[in-house]
Amino acid sequence: MVILVRMERPQTAPAVPATAAAFYGMFFLSGAGALVFENVWFSQTGLIVGNSVWAAALVAGAFMAGLALGNAAAIRLARRVREPVRAYAVLEATAALSGAALVAGFPLLPALFGPLLGPFLDNAAALNALRPAIAFVLMAIPATALGATLPLLAKPLETLTGNYGHALGRLYGFNTLGALAGTLLAELLLIPLLGLRGTGYFAAACNLAAAVIAWRISQDMVFEKVTSTKNAEQPPAKAERRRLLVAAFLAGGALLALEVLWFRFLLLFEDGTTLIFAVMLAVVLGGIGLGGLLASRLSRRGRLPEGVARFAAAGAAAALVASYAGFGLVAKILAPIQTQFVLTTVLLSAFLMGPVALASGFLFTALGDRLRARMSDAGAATGALTLANTAGAMLGALLAAFLLLPFLGLERSFFLMAFVYGATALVIPIAPVQEEVRWRRRRPALVALLALVLFPFGRMAATYYHGVEERFGGRLVAAREGLVQTTFYLSHDFLGEPLFLRLATNSYSMASTAIGVQRYMKLFAYLPAALHPRIESVLLVCFGVGATASALTDLPEVKAIDVVDVSRDILEMSDVVYPDPRRHPLRDPRVSVHVEDARFFLQHTPKRYDLITGEPPPPKMAGVASLYTREYFALMKERLNPGGMATYWLPAYLLLEGEAMSVIRAFCDAFEDCSLWSGLNRDWILAGSRGGLAPVSRQNFSRLWALPGARKELRRIGVDRPEQLIGQFMADATALRELTAQALPLEDNYPRRVRSALFAEPATPRYAWLMDAERGRERLEASPWAEKILPKALIRDSRLGFHRRAILEAASYPDLQRAGYNFWSDVAELVRHSDLVDVPRWLLGSGATVAEIAARVGPADPLAAEHLAVNALATRQRPDATIDRNRFLALTPKAQVVTVFHYCLAGLPVQARSQMEWIPEELRSQPFYRSFVLWADKECATPAEPLRASSS
């Protein structure tokens, strides 16, 4: 047996007192630095191996493999190192310096690894073998150094405190709480202010500070080997030690698998932004840390036998089942504070994950305490414990991501993890006891068994999926728990019939087949098709519901379309939208599908394209900001043929004004001829080219309207002629650069220039300036870019297109409504002076599909009658001259006003006046009725008697 004693060194200079508090503070800093490093490394490594879910899981596995290697090395180091505190200082310094060097060198690595990864772009198996290998090589030195730190400190702290369990629990607890602090500090402060590299250097400073403290402590302590004898291990002790290590392995695997499952489950209720992920991780770390500290306290009092460890494992199983069963009730109770999304996330996370995390932190310390009693060296015991736990964690995370979620789903995976915790309770050995008290030792297993028996199977579909329906107001028609996300298709019905489909991933509405959404998605294809002389090769980033892909297949000149999406589930489930294979864009022979991260694909594909277009999720979602940065847009430009175009979604409605300016600035830094176009409202389209566009003739610009399929779709989305498409112009490069001159571009190193909050300012001066169609027309007429590219006659004739866009956007964006604005005047102008049908329907809250359903239901239904009235107006039918008072009063209030409006436009003011007298008093106080009266006084009156409401 090896006996270690603490000895005081003669003091030649002031030294930090070798107190337990110094150790705890030092290891708190180490935990903070490690988590900040991990955050930065994962973000930067994603730029090399891809930001897909499988790439992220493999990178995490590689990092944990490095930790495990350090744990294994620590078993030998702990027995051989004479001064463990000094060795710890060296390891912390090694982690700090190598980690900082890695952070500094990351920008150079894509060019280094590109030739290695490029040949395997379409070989998923080879790529997924190379990704963790590259990540492990990059992080091997700092991760290994970090993995060896805890075992080295266990020995001196045990000597200092006289109690191993107390020392381990404190070290583990404070280290984990330091990780919690690092997680929140990085997300809320460091990355926004310092960028990824600056944040990495801050992490290095934390680890260096821990190294300095350790070095000073080592000057006050020395451990000498006074005897070195080794007792023969008894077979029972050896078997029990193996069982404890198996328990640590199972506990680590269950907790990390649960972390993956919990996060996926919570995303059914919370948006998947980086802040939400940071909060969820902080709750898990907080529970683990507090559990370690609680076990430390009990160990100091001698209350940490095997039975307590068993109860901790069984308690984790029971807590897991209880939190899953009761989550729906808690979510309903917290619904009134849902707008305070961070607070809601904290409370929901604490209920779902907190108890199990607390039990897991407690269990780790308890297992260590029991293992130490069966091993002669504290450092070796800690190394073996952490090795088993980390190996289990690595395997658990990978199994959850790649097997449990895709094949078992969340509910059965939760049950399986509860079973694993129950099995862990059985694996933990217990000392021999008298027969009459043996049954008491079986109580933990009975607790776990009872929890498993009571597991609420069916809760996912019956309760939690129903919550998804309530969130989106639709009827669930398809759901799949896959590798990337939980994918839902919901049908939004009208009068019992499907109206449109919505694609939702987790809790976020990704896309839909609603006509307003289809408008801007199809313009991603139609706009460049009008501006570019001939598009033959296309890259589409993110498939969604296939609107853009469908528009691309409308273009006969296109010869090849590459569709890149990280989600195989979205691609496979698109049959819900396109049940007819003949109309499915992915069945078009020109289409090739690549299930891959878009940035990774662009980095390694040898192809060049005439058009690259994309609509990824908003940049606020975790892992997506890298698809909106200056570096990414520059990469897009490199993959274009000379004269090729790029169009890209800018979801301004989800961005603060300054954030939108950062994305625009990033795009314009990459594309010299950047321009901004309106899709609809605040769904904007960024456009740019490589080397500039050639002048386009009016005939070439207008050729889309000669194609039957494209012409039909263009009219359906309200772009009835070429002048209307020109009317979507908002600003050219000169105007955009002036507008964003003070904005900092979104960059790979500064991803938090777009923050995590999923909300936007309701009205801003720069948004209004950009969206103002009249100013947009003035900017177009003064634009050198437009003068060079577009025919002058087309620019001149686009005034009507701008005016119609102004009508459409003013109805939904109040800041665009000029003095004297009247909604009914705009609708009247469209009905009287255009042949547009769908746009008047949209303005009045209806649509073609709604009208078809209403016609099948018939006017006996009041809601159907309302939309039939709108349809009659939009299609310029003569109003029903036989309507009487009873039929009129049976209409909805909106239908009543639309009917009167229809009579006015049909030149029947006398009948309209009669109907106005039938309108109930309560309707006359409504704002939309008052605005109608203002219009009617001028436009719908007989010379003798103007139309006025009698009492409003």
Secondary structure, 3 states (H helix, E strand, C coil): CEEEEEECCCCCCCCCCCCHHHHHHHHHHHHHHHHHHHHHHHHHHHHHHCCCHHHHHHHHHHHHHHHHHHHHHHHHHHHHCCCHHHHHHHHHHHHHHHHHHHHHHHHHHHHHHHHHHHHHCCCHHHHHHHHHHHHHHHHHHHHHHHHCHHHHHHHHHHHHHCCHHHHHHHHHHHHHHHHHHHHHHHHHHHHHHHHHHHHHHHHHHHHHHHHHHHHHHHCCCEEEEEEECCCCCCHHHHHHHHHHHHHHHHHHHHHHHHHHHHHHHHCCCCCCEHHHHHHHHHHHHHHHHHHHHHHHHHHHCCCCCHHHHHHHHHHHHHHHHHHHHHHHHHHHHHHHHCCCHHHHHHHHHHHHHHHHHHHHHHHHHHHHHHHHCCCCCHHHHHHHHHHHHHHHHHHHHHHHHHHHHHHHHHHHHHHHHHHHHHHHHHHCCCCCCCHHHHHHHCHHHHHHHHHHHCCCCCHHHHHHHHHHHHHHCCEEEEEEECCCCEEEEEEEEECCEEEEEEEEECCEEEEECCHHHHHHHHHHHHHHHHHCCCCCEEEEECCCCCHHHHHHHCCCCCCEEEEEECCHHHHHHHHHCCCCHHHCHHHCCCEEEEECCHHHHHHHCCCCEEEEEECCCCCCECCCHHHCCHHHHHHHHHCEEEEEEEEEEEEHHHCCHHHHHHHHHHHHHHCCCCEEEEEECCEEEEEEECCCCCCCCHHHHCHHHHCHHHHHHHHHCCCCCHHHHHCCEEECHHHHHHHCCCCCCCECCEHHHCCCCCCCCCCCHHHHHHHCHHHHHHHHHCCHHHHHHCCHHHHHHCHHHHHHHHHHHHCCCHHHCCCCCCHHHHHHHHHHHCCCCHHHHHHCCCCHHHHHHHHHHCCCCHHHHHHHHHHHHHCCCCCCCCCCHHHHHCCCHHHHHHHHHHHHHCCCHHHHHHHHHHCCHHHHHCHHHHHHHHHHHHHCCCCCCCCCCCCC
